[in-house]
Amino acid sequence: MVNRQDKIKLIIGIVAISLSLLMFLAFNSHWTNNISDQSDILSESKDYLNTQNIIGGIGSEASEFFIRLFGVSAYLIVSLVMILGLKILFSIKKINTLRLFMHHIFFLIWAPLFLSQFSNIKLPGQIGLNTSENLIIMIGQVGLIILLIVSLLLFIILMFNISLKYVKDIIQKISNLRDYKKSETILNELENKKQIKSKNLDDPKLDKIEENTTLIEVAKEENIVSNNKTSKLNTDNDSLEYEYPKLGLLKEYPKNKISINEREVETNKQLIEDTLRDFKIDVQIKKATIGPTITLYEIIPNKGVQIAKIKNLENDIALRIKAIGVRIIAPLPGKGTVGIEVPNQNPTIVSMKNVLESEKFQNAKLELPIALGKTISNETFVIDLTKMPHLLIAGATGQGKSVGLNTILCSILYKKHPSEVKFILVDPKKVELTLYNKIEQHFLAKLPNNDDAIITDTKNVVNTLKSLCIEMDRRYDLLKKLEVRNIQEYNNKINANKLTNLYADKTLPYLVLVIDEFADLIMTAGKEVEIPIARLAQLSRAIGIHLIIATQRPTTNIITGTIKANFPTRIAFRVIQGVDSKTILDAVGANQLIGRGDMLISTGSSLERIQCAFIDTPEVEKLTSFIGQQQGYNTAFKLPKLIDENTIKGDNQEIDRDPLFKEAAILIVMHQQGSTSMIQRKLKLGYNRAGRIIDQLELAGVLGPLQGSKGRKVLVETEEELNQII
């Protein structure tokens, strides 16, 4: 049942809507029919029969009254009644009644005044004309126009809550659009100058640049290869049918081209010169190279200026420019200039798709090509993992390490066949690398007794590292038998059917060990992790095992001297302190990065700044799903099996025990401590054999399980107890 209140609302709403429609028809009839005929109604005779208004006499009287007073603005009354009727009828809460009245009343006054400036009595109405005449007498014609403009602006600001910041943003967008158009003109002029210069190399006049001009340079976009090229397989005996992933799986970002903001460049140029001049350093800025996220200003100091003085002014320049961080390279390698890197106000996104479809990556003749991103000169940075040969990544939380790891992995996935490379993924956080579970049967390697291909448990990490050491020794034995020096020569000899031993019947895939959050492993496992990693880093290059290690804490306790010595290639994302930058790069600069993928890469001899390519989680998911849906191998690539718990019987039979097992057991009981390193030192053994003995002692009940950095607990106190056990 409908209550009384709802009935009243229904009636009022219908009446209001009907009334607004009648008024609308009456007003329209007033303009379209003969107004003089309608005016007869206002006479003493009240001749309603002769009216031509569609609503009749009442409509004629109402339209004559309102339009004579307000002119065209009388339609605002129709609008007000209509909206109020709809609000009451349908209970529309979004319509504010007070705000609605204020809007209509304002324009009912403002519109007639505005129309009175451009029309006759019919449009503004009597109120508009009379009010306009009085205001012109008081403040003049110009004053009235200014009053109309100001009142309209105030109304818009008050009604729509427009702030000053919003207005500035609009002005800035308009300015950027204008600067963008100017940039196109500048680029065209620069291109024309280059063409003229190339045609007239013998003309000395064209070789000179005016002293006060700054060359603004933006590198051209690289050639794009439309078809996704794939690498040639290293094996002829692999029958796996595999379709390489397409670049269409990756996202195309709209803002992917660098534009010149001439105003920003000139402003920064002037601020740099003024800051240096305040410290009595005179320089000339000759060139500005605009990159995706930063602009490199090349300056030439005057004679007698010490370079060290400019280097010490990084913070002062950053303060003056209001930048997150300014990095000074003094001097630029191979140039007679000093470089000042300043962040762009509007950085450009470097998409993974744009990097992978570049000609430089598609045509790269590398074993394990990695497209990291774009340089300052907007060139795709491609490097070979086999030449590194190991990679160390560090940076504060949220600065792009996980995206960087995805960039590295996806670069290899787009270029290599499952038979050519296998990944061993270690993820202590358990959430960063889970998407790669889908490609387990294609690209992942694991221990035979492991259920999960992504390693998250510390004990499994230690076992995996031990297994990799065994695999390394096995591969070196194969190289020795075939009389080759590295994995490339080995695979080439296999493919050429130049076999000298029946044991060598297939090619060896590259093994890439990726460890995220290395600091957590060091804190929980300590030397159990550090020693095998150091051994792998020293010896594994030739047999195709490569390490990629990432950490949040680039401290000397995490990144030790042994690890740094065997990781010549290092990547540093933004860090908090300069000491962290020195730890990872042996140089300052990482603390002055701007974050969000901005990084420095050290290849041993040079230090280069790169904007890391951005690949989002949905893109990685699409890529792994595409690969995972294809036919794969029956299982993941199996790493060598460690000693099995069942090899040592419960009745203490010496089955498959090492000949030095008993001697090692006595040694551990005597010292009441046991570790792989101690067995190595005391018995002069290799790491792998010492590790196997430790495992056998644990299974025999002499040693307890691994307890992180605390070491193993010795479960036997005396030699008599030991004799009873073994």
N, C-alpha and C positions, 0 to 999 in steps of 0.2 A: 504494500500500500504506500502511496505517495503522501508524505505528510504535508501539512498546510504551508510550511515555509517553502518547500520545494515547488508547490503549486504557484505561490506568489512569484517566485523567481522565474518560473516558466512563463507566466503571464507577462511579467515586466519585460523579460528578454524578447518575447515575440512582438510585443507592442513597440519596443524600442527599435528593433530591426525593421519592422513594417513602417514605422514613422520615418526612419532614415531613407528607406527606399522611396517613399512618397515624396520626401523633400528633394531627393536626387532627381526624380522625374520632373518635379515642378520647376526646379532650377534650370534643368536642361530645356524644358519647354519655354521658359522665360527668354532664353537666348535664341532659340530657333524660330519662335513665332513672333508675331508683330507685337512689340512692346506697347505700342500706342493703344492697341485694342484692349490690352490688359489693364491699362491705366484707367479705362472707363469705369472699372469697378470701384475705384476710389472716389468716384463722383457721388453726388447725392442720390442719383437714381438707383445705384447698385445693380447695374445690369449684368447679372451673372450669366445670362443665356448667351450673350455675344462674346464671351471670353474664348480665347483660343488655347488656353493652357490645358494640358492633358489631364490635370488633376482637378480642374474646375476653378470655381471662384476662390475657394479657400487656398488652393495651390497658387493661384495668381496673386492673392494678397500676401501670402507668406513669402513667395519668391521676390515680389516687389519690395517688401520690407527689408529682408536680409541682404539682398544684392545691392539695393540702393545704399544701405549702410556700409557693408563690408566689401562689396564688389565680388571678385572671383574668390576671395578668402572665405566667403560664406559656405563654400563646400567643406571647409574644415569643421563646421557644425555638423554636417552630414556624417563626416568621418568619425567625430567624437561620439555621436549617438549610436552609430553602427558598432563601433568597437565596444562600447559599454554594454550594448545589447548582447553581443557575442560572449563577453566576459560573464554576464549574469546567467545567460542561457546554458553555457557549457562549463561554468565554474572554472574558468581559466585563471589559475593562481599566479602565473608568470607575469600577467599584465598588472602593473602597479597603477591604481586608479589616480593617486595624487600626481605621479609623474606624467600620466596621460593628460590630465587637465592642464598641467604646467606647460607641456609641449604645445597643446592646441591654443591656449591663451596667448603664449608668446608669439606664435606665428599669426594669430588672428590680429595682433597689433602690428607686428613687424612687416608682414606681407603687404598690407595696404600702403604703408609708408614707402616700401620698396617699389611697388608698382606705380605709385604716384609720380615717380621720377621719369618714367618711360612711357606713360600712357595717359588716356583721357579719363573722364569721370566713370565710365562704365566698368573698368577693371578694378581700380583701387577702392571705389565707393566713396560716400560722402565723408565718412570718418577719416579715411586715408588722406583725402584732399585737404580737409580742414586742418587736421593735425600737422600735415606736411607744410602748409602755408605758415602756420604759427611758428613751427620750428625753424623755418627758413628766415623768418623775421628775426628770431632770437640768435641763431648761430650761423646763419648763412647756408648756401647750397653745399659748399665743400664740407662744412661742419656736419651737416645732416648725413652726407655720404659716409664720412668717417664714423659717425655715431652708429649707422646701420652696420658697418663692417665690424666694429668693435663689439657691439652687442651680440652679433651672430657668433663671433669667436668665443666670447665669454659663455654664451649659452651652450655651445658645443663642448667646451672644457668642463663646465659644471655638470652637465647632464651625462656625459660619457666618461668622466673621471680621467681625462687625458693629462698625463704628467709631462713635465719638461723633458724627461729622459726619452719618452716615446717620440716627441717631436725631434729631438736630436738624432734618434735612430733613423727616422724617415729622411732627415737631411743628409745623414751619412750614407744611406743607401743610394740616394740620388747622386751624391758626390762620387761614390764608388762606380756607379754606372757611367758617369761622365769620364772618370779616370780610365775606366776600361776601354772606352772608345778612343781616348787619347793614346792608350798603350798600343792599340792596333796601328795607329798612325805612326807612332815612334818605331815600332817593329818594322813596318814597311819602309820607313826612311833609312833605318839601319841596314836593312837588306839591300836597298838601292845603293847605299854607300859602299857596302862590301862588293857588290857587283862592279861598281865603277872602279874601285881600287884594284880588283883583280884584272881588269882590262887595261889598267894604266899603271903597271908596277914600276915602270921606268920614270914616272913623274914624281919628283921629290916633294912637290907641294902637297900631294895627297897623303904622304906618309906622316905629316905633322898634324898633331891635335892641339887645339887651342888649350892654353894652360888652365883656364878656369872651367872647362867642360868636364863632366863626368860621364863616362860611357856606361849606359845601362844595358845590361846583357841578360837575356833569358835564353837558355839553350832550347833548341828546337826539339819537338817531340820526336822520339825515335820511330823508325819504321816499324809498322805493325805487320806481323805475319798472321794472316787470316786463318790458315789451317794449322792446327796443332801438330807440329812435327814430333816424331818419336825417335828414340834412339834405336840403333841396331842391336839386336840381341847378341850377347856374348856366348851364347850356347846354341848348338845346332841339334842337340839331342833332347831338348825340352819340348814336349808336345802340348803344353798348356796353352789353350786359346785365350788370349787376353786382349781386351779392348782398352786402349789408353783413355783416361778421362778427358772430357772436353772442357774447354775454357768457359763454355756457357753455364757450367755449374757454379761459377763464381759471380759475385755481385758487381754490377757496374755502378760506380758512384758518380752522381751528376757533376760534382765539383772536382774535376780531375785534371784541369789545365791551369797552369800558372798564369796569372795576370799581373801586369805592372800597375802599382799604385804610385804614380809619379810624385804625388804630394807627400806620401810616406817616405819615399826614397830621399827627396830633397830635404825634408824635415830632419831625418836622421843624419844626413850628411852635414847639415848645418850644426846640429847639436854635438856631433862628434868633433867637428872643427872648433867649436866654441869651448868645449870641455878641455881639449888639449891646449888650446890657446890660454885658458885660465891658468894652466900649469907651465906656461911659457914654452910650449912645444908647438912649433909651426909645421904643419903638414899640408899636403895636397892630396885630395881624394880623386883618383883617376878612373876607378872602375867600380861598378856595383853589379855583382852577379846574383840574380834572384833565383833561389831554389824553392822547393816545396814548402819548407817551414822556416828557413832562415835566408838572410841576404848577406853576402860576403862583400864588405867594403875594403878595397885595396887602397892603401894610403902610401904615399912616398914622403918620408920625413926629410926635412931640410938638413943641410950639412951641419955637423956638430951635435945632432940630437942622438942621445943614447937610446938604443932599442929597449933596454931594461926599464927605462922610465915609462915608456908607453905600455909595456907589459903590466906594470904595477897599477895601472889606472882602469882595470876591468870593472871594479865595483863603482867607481866614479862615473864612468860612461853609462853603466847600467842604471844608475840612479837618475842621471840626466835624461836618458831616453825612456825611462819607466818600463824597462824590459825585465823579464823573468831572470835572464842570465845572458851575459855578454862574454864571449870567448875571444881572446886575442892570440893570434898566431904570429909570433915575431922571431925570425922572418918566415914568409911563406916559402916552402921548399921549391927550389928551382926558379924563384922570382926575386927580383930586387924590391919587393914591397912587403908591407906589414898587413896582415889580414885581420879584420874585425868582423866577427859573426854576430849579427843582430837578429832576433826572432821577428818573423812577420806578424803583423796584426791579424791577418786573415790567412792562416796556413791552409795548404792544399792537402787533401787526402791522397795518399799513395796507395792505390788499390792493388791487391794481389793479382787480379786479372790483368791490369795494365802492365804490370811487371813481367808476368809470364808470357804475354803475347808479344813482347818486344823481340825484335830481330836478334838482339844480342844473346838472349836466353835460348830462343828456339834454335839458333844455329851454333850454339856452344858445343865444341868438341871436347867435353870434359867427362871424366869418369862419374863423378857425383856432383853435378852442378847445383848450386844453391843461389837463388835470386833473393838477396836480402832486402833490396829496396832501391831508392833513388839517392844519388849524390847531390851536392849543392848545385852542380851544373846540369841537373835533371837527367843524368844518365843512369841506366839500370846497372846496378852493382852485382856482378855475377862472380862467384868464386868457387873453386873446386875443393870439396872436402878432403879429397885424397892428398892435396898439396898442403893442407893446413899443418899437420894431419889430424890434429885434435882441436877442439873448440871449447873455450871457457867463457861462460856468460854470467854476468853479475849486474845487479841493479836493485834499487829499492822497490818496495811493494807497490804494485800498480803502475809501473813505468814501462811495461811492454815485454817482459821476459816470456810470458806464456804465449803471447802473440808471435814473438820472435821464434820460439820453438815450433809453433804451428807453421810458420813461414818456411822454415828449414825442411820440415818433414814433407809438407805439401809440394815443395819444389822438386824433391826427389821422387815423390809419388807420380808427378806429372811427366817425369822424364824417363823413369826406369821400369823395367819389366820385373815381375815378382821373382824371377830366377836370378836376377842380378844383384839384389840387395835385400837384406833382412834387418829389421829393427829389434833391438832389445830395449824395452821401455820400462823405466823405473819411476814410479810416481808415489812418493810417500804421502802426499796430500789426498790421493785416491780419487780425485775429481778432475784433474787437469787433462789427463791423457786417456780417459775412459772411452772417448769416441773412436779411438783406433782399435778397439776390440773387434769391430766389424771386419777388419782386414787381417784377422789372425791367420787364416789359412792362405793368405797371399804374401804378406810382407813381414810377419812377426816371427820371432824366434823365442823359445822358452826351454826350460828344463823338462825332461821327459815326465817327471812325477808332479809337475805343477799343473793345477787346473786353470788358473788365470794366466793369460798372456801378459797382462799389465802387472808388473811386480810392485807390490805395495808393502810387503812384510820385510823387515830388516834381515831376518834370517835367510829368506829367499834371495835377497840381494847379495849377501855374502856368498851363498852357494852358487849363484849365477856368475859372480866374478871369478870364483874358483874354476867353474866350468869353462869360462872364456879363456882362462890361462891354459887349461888343458887343450882347448881347441887351438890356441895359438901354437903350442908345442907340436901338436899334430900337423898343423899346416906347415910349420917349418921343416918337419920331417919329409913332407910331400915335396916341398921345394928342393930339398937336398937330393931326393931321389931322382927328380927330373932335371937337376942341375940348372935351376933358374934362380933369379935373385928376388923376384917380387911376384905378386899375384897377377899383374897384367901379363908378364911373360909366361906364367903358368897357364892362364886361360887361353892365351894365344896359341900355345903349344898343344893344348888339348883340342882346340877347335881346328887346328891344322893337322890333326891325327898323327902328331909326331910323338907317340907314346913310347916310352922306354920301360914302363912298368905296368903290369896289369892292375895294380892298386890305384893308379890314377886313371879313372874312367869318366870323370865329369868335371865341369868347371866349378870353381868355388865362388859363392856369392860374397859380396861385401857385407860385413857385420857392423852396424852402427849402434853403439850403446848410448842411449839418451837418459840422463839422470836429472830429474827436476828436484829442487830443494835439497841440494847436496849437503847443506849445513845440518839438516836434520839427521842424515845418515852418519855424519862425522860425530855428532853428539851422542848418538845411540850405539854405534858400532866402533867408532874410533879407528884403531890400526887395522882391524879386520877388514875395513873397507879401503883405507888409504894405501896399504901395501900392495894389494893386487891391482888397484888403479894405477899406481905409480909404475908397476911392472908392465902393465899393458901399454901405458903411454910411452914407455921407453922402447918397447920391442915390437909392437903390433902394427906399425905402419906398413911394413913390407908385405904382410900377409892379409891385408885388407880389413883389419879391425880398427874402427875409429870411434873416438869418445867425444860426446857432447855433454858438458856438465854445466848446470845452471844453479845459481845460489842467490839468496837475498842479502847475505852478509859477507861481503868481500873483506874479511879480516884475516890476519895472519894465522889465527888458530884454525880457520877453515881452509883457506887457500895457502897451504904451506909452500915452503921453498921448493920442495921436491915436485909438487904438482905444477907450480908455475914454470919450473925449468923445462917441463915436458909438454907444456901447452903454449907454444909461441903465438898462436892466434887467439886473441881475446876480444870479447865484445863487452862494452860497458854501457848500460843504460844509465839514466840519471841516478846519482847517489847523493846522499845528504852532505857528506863532509869530503874535503879534499884528500884526507888521509885514505879514505876508501878508494878514491880514484887512483891514488898512487899504488895501492895494494893490487888492484886489478890491471892497471895499464902501465904502471911504473912512471906515471906522469899525471899532472893535474888536468882538469878539463871536464871530467864526467860530472862533477858537482855543478857545472855551469850549463848543463843541458836543460832543455825545457820540458822534457818528459813526453808521454804519449807517443812512444816509438822512436824518439830522437836518440841516436846512439853514436858511439865512437868505436871503431874497429881498429885494432892493432895487429898487423901482420908481421911484427918483428922489426921491420925496418921503417915503416910509415904508420901514420895515424890519420884516419880518414873519417869524416863525419857523414852519416847516412841517416835518412829517414826510412825507418823500417816499413815494409809493406804491411798493410792492414788486411787481415783475414778474420772474419767473425766466426763465432761458433756454428751458426747455421750453415755457413759455407763449408766448414770442415765436415759437418754431418752429411751434407749432400755428396761431398767427394768420397768419403769413406763408405757411404751407402751404395754409391755407384760401383765402387770396386768390390764391396762385399757381396753384391748380388750376382757377380759373375762366378763362373766356375773356378774354384781354387784347388789347392792341394788337399789331400786327405786330412792332414794335420799341419800344425805349425812346424816351422823348421826346428828340429831337435838339436839342442846343444849336447855336448858329451855328458854322459851320466856319471854322477859322483858315486862314491862308495855306498853300497846299499846296506841298510841295517840288517838284512837277512844273511849277509855274507859272513857275519860273525855269529856263530851259534850260541845259544844260551848255555850250553854245557862247557863253555870256555875252551873249545877246540880252536887251535891256531890255524883256522882256515882263512886264506887270503890276507893274513896279517903281514905287515912289513917286516923284513928281517931285523930292523932296528927298533921294533915295537917295544920289546922288553927293556932295552937300554934306555929308550925315551921315557918309559914308565918309571923306571928307577930314578932317573934324573929329576922328573917332576915331583916325585914323592920326597926326594931329598931336599929340594928347594921350596916345596909347598907352594908352587906357582907354576902355571902352565900356559903357554901361548905358542903360536906358530913361529913368531920371531925368535923366541928363546930356543926352540928346537933347531931352527936354522943355524943359529950361532953356535950352540954347543956341539951339535953333531955335524955341522958343515954340510947341510943339505939345501936343496932348492926349495922354493916356496911351495910348489905343488906337492912334493913328497912330504914335506913337513906338515902341510895342511891335511893330507890323507892320514898321517899318523895321529894327529890331534883328533880327527873324526873317529878313528879306531879306538883311541883311549876313552872318548866319550861314550861310545857304545859298550865298551868293556866295563864301564862304571868307575874308571879312575878319575875322570874329569867331569864336572858338571856342564850344563848347557851354557851357551854364550849369554852374557849379561851386559851387553853394551860395552861402555868404556871401563866398567869395573873389572873386567877380565873373568876368566873361568875359575870356579871354585874346585879345589883339590878335595876329592871325596875319600881318599886313602891317606891315613896319617903315618903309618909305619910300613917298613919293608916287609914285615911278616904278613900284614894284611894284604899287601900287594901280591905276595906269593900264593896266597889262597885264592885270589881272584884270577890271576893269569896262569 
